[in-house]
Amino acid sequence: MSQLNSSPHDMTDKRVVITGGGSGIGADMALGFANAGARVTIVGRRREALEAVAAKQAGIEIRVADVTNEAAVVGLFATLGKVDVVVANAGAAESAPLEKTELDQWQRMLDVNLTGVFLTLREGLKHLDSGGRLLAVASTAGLKGYAYVGAYCAAKHGVVGLVRALAQETAQRGITVNALCPGFTETPLLEASIDSIVDKTGRNAEQARAHFTRTNPTGRLIQPADVTATALWLCSPGSEAITGQALSISGGEI
Ligand SMILES: NC(=O)c1ccc[n+]([C@@H]2O[C@H](COP(=O)([O-])OP(=O)(O)OC[C@H]3O[C@@H](n4cnc5c(N)ncnc54)[C@H](OP(=O)(O)O)[C@@H]3O)[C@@H](O)[C@H]2O)c1
């Protein structure tokens, strides 16, 4: 069950694809959409992680694919057929001061966080009916700068630009395209960032966690269910006029 226990949204028979659905935000979204009646396909590289999510609730099927691989993403959507909602959520965060950012790290960040979103939205759009919904999980790092994550920020700003441009192309077809921009969210990705701060700075885990919590004016980390609730709303009747937006889900951080 999603952290979002009861859903006011009805997604009965909607076909939903969520990349990065084996953990964190994507896993919570998968459970939230399935709980609302959708037929959900979750995508990622680690089969076991996907299977563990699918085992929690009926209505979730898995596909193993790397979103940075064009042929894999093309093949994925070709086998799925028509879909109603596509969520480009897969992503990763690595940190380094810009002067120490190697080209391969820069490229990795752009590949998964920007090119992966491009491929997912492009192929998803080809299989989307009128009235469909495209979502990209960007970040507050797509709206503002944070130190030591220049490549990640650049990629996430790119996602916001892509969403704004694509929304102009799809508006006449009744397809909305929006970016979700969570602040620091309690997921395995954030845990890895905390471990990295502990390794690199000698701070303890509690101090590292407080560093992230402090950025949120409400004094807490964002929960995956906060993001799921926004995604469900953007896929429900009444949200048709909202497109090309980057929605900050950050307790007022930005
Ligand atoms: N946590 C935060 O503070 C935060 C804040 C703002 C935005 N976000 C964004 O939210 C999204 C989800 O992150 P999360 O926090 O939920 O972290 P997470 O638990 O690490 O989830 C990331 C997911 O993406 C998948 N993934 C990574 N590379 C992939 C690839 N090349 N192909 C297919 N799947 C891939 C991973 O699965 P596999 O390893 O099995 O492929 C994993 O399930 C990301 O885009 C992230 O940038 C996170």
The ligand as an SDF file (V2000), in Angstrom:
LIG
                    3D

 48 52  0  0  0  0  0  0  0  0999 V2000
   15.0230   11.9160   -2.9160 N   0  0  0  0  0  0  0  0  0  0  0  0
   15.0850   13.2040   -3.1510 C   0  0  0  0  0  0  0  0  0  0  0  0
   15.4860   14.0080   -2.2820 O   0  0  0  0  0  0  0  0  0  0  0  0
   14.6240   13.7510   -4.4770 C   0  0  0  0  0  0  0  0  0  0  0  0
   14.3190   15.1150   -4.5560 C   0  0  0  0  0  0  0  0  0  0  0  0
   13.8960   15.6350   -5.7700 C   0  0  0  0  0  0  0  0  0  0  0  0
   13.8050   14.8400   -6.8840 C   0  0  0  0  0  0  0  0  0  0  0  0
   14.1260   13.5130   -6.7800 N   0  0  0  0  0  0  0  0  0  0  0  0
   14.0150   12.7220   -8.0010 C   0  0  0  0  0  0  0  0  0  0  0  0
   13.0460   11.7230   -7.8010 O   0  0  0  0  0  0  0  0  0  0  0  0
   13.2940   10.6420   -8.7090 C   0  0  0  0  0  0  0  0  0  0  0  0
   13.2110    9.3280   -7.9420 C   0  0  0  0  0  0  0  0  0  0  0  0
   14.2730    9.2950   -7.0060 O   0  0  0  0  0  0  0  0  0  0  0  0
   14.1380    8.6830   -5.5390 P   0  0  0  0  0  0  0  0  0  0  0  0
   14.4850    9.7600   -4.5750 O   0  0  0  0  0  0  0  0  0  0  0  0
   12.8810    7.9520   -5.4080 O   0  0  0  0  0  0  0  0  0  0  0  0
   15.4220    7.7150   -5.5370 O   0  0  0  0  0  0  0  0  0  0  0  0
   15.5930    6.1520   -5.7380 P   0  0  0  0  0  0  0  0  0  0  0  0
   14.8410    5.4110   -4.6950 O   0  0  0  0  0  0  0  0  0  0  0  0
   17.0640    5.9500   -5.8480 O   0  0  0  0  0  0  0  0  0  0  0  0
   14.8800    5.8700   -7.1310 O   0  0  0  0  0  0  0  0  0  0  0  0
   15.4880    6.0390   -8.3650 C   0  0  0  0  0  0  0  0  0  0  0  0
   14.9870    4.9260   -9.2500 C   0  0  0  0  0  0  0  0  0  0  0  0
   15.4490    5.1420  -10.5870 O   0  0  0  0  0  0  0  0  0  0  0  0
   15.8410    3.9050  -11.1280 C   0  0  0  0  0  0  0  0  0  0  0  0
   16.8730    4.1380  -12.1270 N   0  0  0  0  0  0  0  0  0  0  0  0
   18.0570    4.7690  -11.9620 C   0  0  0  0  0  0  0  0  0  0  0  0
   18.7500    4.7610  -13.0970 N   0  0  0  0  0  0  0  0  0  0  0  0
   17.9800    4.1080  -14.0060 C   0  0  0  0  0  0  0  0  0  0  0  0
   18.1410    3.7690  -15.3630 C   0  0  0  0  0  0  0  0  0  0  0  0
   19.2580    4.1100  -16.0300 N   0  0  0  0  0  0  0  0  0  0  0  0
   17.1580    3.1060  -15.9960 N   0  0  0  0  0  0  0  0  0  0  0  0
   16.0260    2.7490  -15.3390 C   0  0  0  0  0  0  0  0  0  0  0  0
   15.8080    3.0570  -14.0550 N   0  0  0  0  0  0  0  0  0  0  0  0
   16.7820    3.7130  -13.3960 C   0  0  0  0  0  0  0  0  0  0  0  0
   16.3660    3.0940   -9.9560 C   0  0  0  0  0  0  0  0  0  0  0  0
   16.1710    1.7010  -10.1550 O   0  0  0  0  0  0  0  0  0  0  0  0
   17.3400    0.7340  -10.7300 P   0  0  0  0  0  0  0  0  0  0  0  0
   18.5810    1.0870   -9.9860 O   0  0  0  0  0  0  0  0  0  0  0  0
   16.8220   -0.6200  -10.4510 O   0  0  0  0  0  0  0  0  0  0  0  0
   17.4190    1.0140  -12.1950 O   0  0  0  0  0  0  0  0  0  0  0  0
   15.4890    3.5620   -8.8120 C   0  0  0  0  0  0  0  0  0  0  0  0
   14.3760    2.7100   -8.6200 O   0  0  0  0  0  0  0  0  0  0  0  0
   14.6580   10.9160   -9.3330 C   0  0  0  0  0  0  0  0  0  0  0  0
   14.4750   11.4680  -10.6190 O   0  0  0  0  0  0  0  0  0  0  0  0
   15.2540   11.9550   -8.4010 C   0  0  0  0  0  0  0  0  0  0  0  0
   16.1980   12.7650   -9.0430 O   0  0  0  0  0  0  0  0  0  0  0  0
   14.5310   12.9430   -5.6160 C   0  0  0  0  0  0  0  0  0  0  0  0
  1  2  1  0
  2  3  2  0
  2  4  1  0
  4  5  1  0
  4 48  2  0
  5  6  2  0
  6  7  1  0
  7  8  2  0
  8  9  1  0
  8 48  1  0
  9 10  1  0
  9 46  1  0
 10 11  1  0
 11 12  1  0
 11 44  1  0
 12 13  1  0
 13 14  1  0
 14 15  2  0
 14 16  1  0
 14 17  1  0
 17 18  1  0
 18 19  2  0
 18 20  1  0
 18 21  1  0
 21 22  1  0
 22 23  1  0
 23 24  1  0
 23 42  1  0
 24 25  1  0
 25 26  1  0
 25 36  1  0
 26 27  1  0
 26 35  1  0
 27 28  2  0
 28 29  1  0
 29 30  1  0
 29 35  2  0
 30 31  1  0
 30 32  2  0
 32 33  1  0
 33 34  2  0
 34 35  1  0
 36 37  1  0
 36 42  1  0
 37 38  1  0
 38 39  2  0
 38 40  1  0
 38 41  1  0
 42 43  1  0
 44 45  1  0
 44 46  1  0
 46 47  1  0
M  CHG  2   8   1  16  -1
M  END
$$$$
